[in-house]
Amino acid sequence: MIKKVILTIFSLLCLVIPTFADDSTMTLSNFTSVQTVSPDICSKLYQTSTEKLFYLTIAAINANNFKVDEIQSKTGYILFTAVGKQYLATIAKFSSASAILKISPVNNIYYFQPGIVLNMFKYIDLNVQYTPIEDIPEIK
């Protein structure tokens, strides 16, 4: 009898708790399903140098198992393929201590999985303070 009551209460709690979940956040299906993406979420400003951001972007592409097609370090762009579609990651100097990263589809059609861009930004956010790249002083 007691087991039935406890099992019933537990079952009711399992059914009630998901109704209080916050639906305003993006779910996994929102990251992986193809949808129209706002160009506003495809760029982000970082408080780091362009060189560090360039290397972090290459590392983020590698960590997400995307294929690097072309790297141009002088102009600061990386061409890569993710889920059968080509993207262009552009790194530009914003100020003396900050740089901006913009990831855009090559065909300029913003109909893709937002997780491609957001996962790269998340990787860079997690690793931006741990980069071993430092400015080496000149020897005089």
C-alpha positions as CSV (number, residue, x, y, z in Angstrom):
1,M,0.0,0.0,0.0
2,I,2.8,2.4,1.0
3,K,4.7,1.5,-2.2
4,K,1.7,2.3,-4.3
5,V,1.2,5.8,-2.7
6,I,4.9,6.6,-3.1
7,L,4.9,5.4,-6.7
8,T,1.8,7.5,-7.4
9,I,3.3,10.6,-5.9
10,F,6.6,10.1,-7.7
11,S,4.7,9.6,-11.0
12,L,2.7,12.8,-10.5
13,L,5.8,14.8,-9.7
14,C,7.5,13.5,-12.9
15,L,4.5,14.7,-14.9
16,V,4.2,18.1,-13.2
17,I,7.8,19.2,-13.2
18,P,8.3,19.5,-17.0
19,T,5.3,21.9,-17.2
20,F,7.4,24.5,-15.3
21,A,10.3,24.4,-17.7
22,D,11.4,27.7,-19.3
23,D,10.5,27.6,-23.0
24,S,12.2,31.0,-23.8
25,T,15.7,29.4,-24.0
26,M,16.9,27.7,-27.1
27,T,16.7,23.9,-27.0
28,L,18.9,21.4,-28.7
29,S,16.5,21.0,-31.5
30,N,16.7,24.8,-32.1
31,F,20.5,24.5,-32.5
32,T,20.4,21.6,-34.9
33,S,17.3,22.3,-37.0
34,V,17.7,24.3,-40.2
35,Q,16.1,27.8,-39.8
36,T,16.5,31.4,-40.9
37,V,19.2,32.9,-38.7
38,S,19.5,36.6,-37.9
39,P,22.8,38.0,-39.2
40,D,23.1,39.8,-35.8
41,I,24.0,36.6,-34.0
42,C,26.8,35.8,-36.5
43,S,29.3,38.4,-35.2
44,K,30.8,38.9,-31.8
45,L,33.3,41.3,-30.2
46,Y,36.1,39.9,-28.1
47,Q,38.5,41.7,-25.8
48,T,41.6,40.1,-27.3
49,S,44.1,40.7,-30.1
50,T,43.3,39.7,-33.7
51,E,46.1,37.1,-33.6
52,K,44.7,35.3,-30.6
53,L,41.2,35.4,-32.0
54,F,42.4,34.0,-35.3
55,Y,44.1,31.0,-33.6
56,L,41.1,30.5,-31.4
57,T,38.8,30.5,-34.4
58,I,40.9,27.8,-36.1
59,A,40.8,25.8,-32.9
60,A,37.0,26.2,-32.7
61,I,36.6,25.0,-36.2
62,N,38.7,21.9,-35.4
63,A,36.9,21.2,-32.1
64,N,33.6,21.2,-33.9
65,N,34.9,18.8,-36.6
66,F,34.4,21.2,-39.5
67,K,36.6,21.0,-42.6
68,V,39.0,23.9,-43.1
69,D,39.1,24.7,-46.9
70,E,41.3,27.8,-46.9
71,I,43.2,30.0,-44.4
72,Q,44.4,33.4,-45.1
73,S,46.3,34.8,-42.1
74,K,47.3,38.1,-43.6
75,T,43.8,39.3,-44.3
76,G,42.3,37.3,-41.4
77,Y,39.8,35.0,-42.9
78,I,39.1,31.3,-42.7
79,L,36.9,29.4,-45.2
80,F,35.4,26.2,-43.8
81,T,32.7,23.7,-44.5
82,A,30.2,22.6,-42.0
83,V,27.2,20.2,-42.7
84,G,27.9,20.5,-46.5
85,K,27.8,24.3,-46.6
86,Q,30.7,26.7,-46.8
87,Y,31.2,29.5,-44.2
88,L,33.6,32.4,-44.0
89,A,35.0,33.4,-40.6
90,T,36.4,36.9,-40.8
91,I,38.6,38.4,-38.0
92,A,39.1,42.1,-37.9
93,K,40.7,44.6,-35.5
94,F,38.0,46.6,-33.7
95,S,40.2,48.7,-31.4
96,S,43.7,48.4,-30.0
97,A,42.6,45.8,-27.4
98,S,39.7,44.1,-29.1
99,A,38.8,42.2,-32.3
100,I,35.6,41.1,-33.9
101,L,34.7,37.7,-35.4
102,K,32.0,37.4,-38.1
103,I,30.9,34.0,-39.4
104,S,28.7,34.1,-42.5
105,P,27.6,31.6,-45.1
106,V,29.5,32.0,-48.4
107,N,26.3,32.1,-50.4
108,N,24.9,34.8,-48.1
109,I,21.7,32.8,-47.4
110,Y,21.2,32.8,-43.7
111,Y,19.2,29.5,-43.6
112,F,21.3,27.1,-41.6
113,Q,21.7,25.6,-38.1
114,P,22.4,28.3,-35.6
115,G,24.4,25.8,-33.6
116,I,27.2,26.1,-36.1
117,V,27.9,29.7,-35.2
118,L,26.9,29.6,-31.5
119,N,29.0,26.5,-30.7
120,M,32.1,28.2,-32.2
121,F,31.4,31.4,-30.1
122,K,30.9,29.2,-27.0
123,Y,34.3,27.4,-27.6
124,I,36.1,30.8,-28.0
125,D,34.3,32.2,-24.9
126,L,35.5,29.3,-22.8
127,N,39.1,29.4,-24.1
128,V,39.8,33.1,-24.7
129,Q,41.4,33.6,-21.3
130,Y,43.5,30.5,-21.5
131,T,45.4,31.2,-24.7
132,P,49.2,30.7,-24.3
133,I,49.9,33.3,-27.0
134,E,51.7,36.3,-25.5
135,D,53.4,39.4,-26.9
136,I,57.1,38.7,-26.8
137,P,59.1,41.8,-26.1
138,E,61.8,42.8,-28.6
139,I,65.4,42.2,-27.7
140,K,67.5,45.4,-27.9
